[in-house]
Amino acid sequence: MSAPTGRRRAIAKALTALLPLAPYADMEKIRADAGSVHMKTLPPTIAVWLATIAHVRHVHTDYEKLLAEGYDRDSARFFVIEQTNIVLTRWRATRLLGADEEE
């Protein structure tokens, strides 16, 4: 079930503010993830940030490859911080991922 209209609007606004130059296909996937049931208790800005980081990590970095090579989740996440931030910078994100950030 999709998010109520007010929440959808808030997610769209947060997404546009965070990622002004993200490609449409990426934005749509992030929007859908941020509006999913498991994110409904989070404020829209937090849901968008978490959905963005997860999407970038899984689609635009070596994260999956590192997991397949046997790295644990935390190590793999650490090793893709720079790749993640490169994508976020290219999309003119208003926030980058810090090395010490927990999700």
Buried (B, 14 or more C-beta within 10 A) or exposed (E): EEBEEEBBEBBBEBBEEBBEEBEEEBBEBBBBBBBEEEBEEBEBBBBBBBBBBBBBBEBBBBBEEBBEEEBEEEEBBEBBBEBBBBBBEEBEBEBEBEEEEEE
